[in-house]
Amino acid sequence: MVGERAVVVGGSIAGTLTARVLADHYREVVVVDRDEVLGISQPRRGTPHTAHAHGLHGRGYLILAELFPGLRADLQTRGVPVGDLGEMRWYFDARLLQPARTGLLSITAQRPVLEDYLRSRVAALPNVRYLQRTELTRYLVTADNSRVTGVALRDAVTEQESTLDADLVVDTTGRGSRTPVWLEQLGYARPAEERMKIGLAYTTRLYRKRPEMFGGTQSINPVASPAHPRGAFFGQVSQDECILSLTGILGDQPPSDPDGFLEFVRSLPVPDIYDAVHDAEPLTDPVSFTFPASVRRRYEKLSRFPDRLLVLGDAVCSFNPVYGQGMTVAAMEVMALRTLLLRNEPPDSREFLRRIGKIVDVPWQISTSGDLDFPEVPGKRPAMVRFGNKYMARLQYAATQEPSITTAFMRVAGLVDPPTALMRPGLVRRVLRLSRELRSARPATPAGRVTAST
C-alpha cells in the first residue's frame, strides 16, 4: 500500500474515478461531497450542468471499461444506449457526415444516471466510504505549510466541524474549486488562468421516445458553426426517453418557455430534430444553463506547490462542453495518477500537475481553436489557428463524402489520436481533392428557418 488514507473532495465523475484508482493503493479512501450523492440519479444542487446532454466518447469509454469491468453489459441492461461514435448522425455546417464504423464507443446516458452507476460501484469497494453533506473548509498543513496532512470539514446539516488526517488529498470540486484561494493564504502563488469567452447557453428538455424519431441512429447532432451558430444534441438516453439540448452562443440563449423552445428547434439549419419533436410528448419543462467561458488554471507552471495535494478534472480545466471532452480528460488524468501510484510511493504533486498539464494541452487546443472560428468570439487568432480552422472546414466537408475521413476525424474528436493525425499526407491529399468545391457549395438555410444572426 502507498498510504493509510486518501481523501477525495468532490463526488462527481472526476472524484469517483479518482477514488476508484486510489482504492487500489490506500487502505482507506474517503470521498467528501457537500451534497447527498449516493443513490442520486437526478441533477443535484452542486451540479446543475448535469441536466443537459452529455456524452462519454472514444478514449473516455475505453478508460471506464478498463476501470469498471462489465461496464457495457451493465449499462445496456439498464437501458443505457452505447453505440459507435461515427454512426451517429453528425451535421457540420449543416452537412451530414458519412456514417462510419469507427470502433469507438459512446455512452449517451443522462449524466446523473452514469454518475450513479459509477458511484455505486466505487461505494461498494470495502475500503471506500462517503462523507455526504459535508463541506471542505480548509486544508490541514505542516507548520511550514510545505505539506498537506488532512482536511477540515463542516457538516452541512448540523454545522459541526471536524478534521480528518490524510496521506493524500485530491481536489476534484470542479470549476468552483477554492484551492487557488487557499494556496494564496498558505503563502503560495495562485495558478495563472486562461479564459476563452464563449457565452454558451444550453436549454434542455426530455421527451418520450418514439421508434421513428432517430431512424436507427443513437443521436442527431447538428453542431454549431460560424454559418449556423445555433446547435443541438438530440439523443437517446434510455429505452423510453430522449434528451434535446439546444445551444446558443454570445447571448443567443435558447428560450426556456415551451413555445420559444420549439421555435428555436425550428430555426436549426436541418429539419430532422424539429420533425421528430414538434408533436412529441415532453416529459420535463425546458431548463437552461449558462457557461460564460472555458477556464484553464495553469497549475503545471507553479514553481512551488504543497506536497500530498493534487488537483484534477474541472478544477484544473473547464472546457466548453459542446466538445464533449470533460469526462474523458478527467479519466485520462486519473490514469496518469494511476501510473504514478504504480511506483508504490506517494505521488509527487508537481510531477503529477506537469503530467496533466500535458494531457490538457491537446483538448484545450482543440476546443479553443474551434471557438475562435466564430468571428464574434474575442481572442487572438495566430496563423496556426486560422490555418487549422480552414483545414478543419475542408476536412469536415470531405467527411460528407468519405467514411474513412469521418473515422479519422472522430478518432481525434474522441481524444484517441492527436490532431497531427489529421495532417498525414495521404489524408491531406484526399481532403484537398474532395473539398475542391467547398467555396461554391456553402449550405443554404432551409426554407422557413432562420439563423441566429437574422
Secondary structure, DSSP 8 states (H G I E B T S, - for coil): --EEEEEEE--SHHHHHHHHHHTTTEEEEEEE-SS--TT--S--TT-GGGGS---EEHHHHHHHHHHSTTHHHHHHHTT--EEEGGGSEEEETTEE------S-EEE---HHHHHHHHHHHHHTSTTEEEE-SEEEEEEEE-TTS-BEEEEEEEETTT--EEEEE-SEEEE--GGG--HHHHHHHTT-----EEEEEEEEEEEEEEEE--GGGSTT-SEEEEE--SSS--EEEEEE-SSSEEEEEEEE-TT----SSHHHHHHHHHTSSSSHHHHHHTTS-BSS--EEEEEEEEEEE-GGG-S---BTEEE-GGGTEE--GGG--HHHHHHHHHHHHHHHHTTSS---HHHHHHHHHHHHHHHHHHHHHHHTTSTTS-S---HHHHHHHHHHHHHHHHHTT-HHHHHHHHHHHTTSS-GGGGG-HHHHHHHHHHTTTGGG------TT---TT-
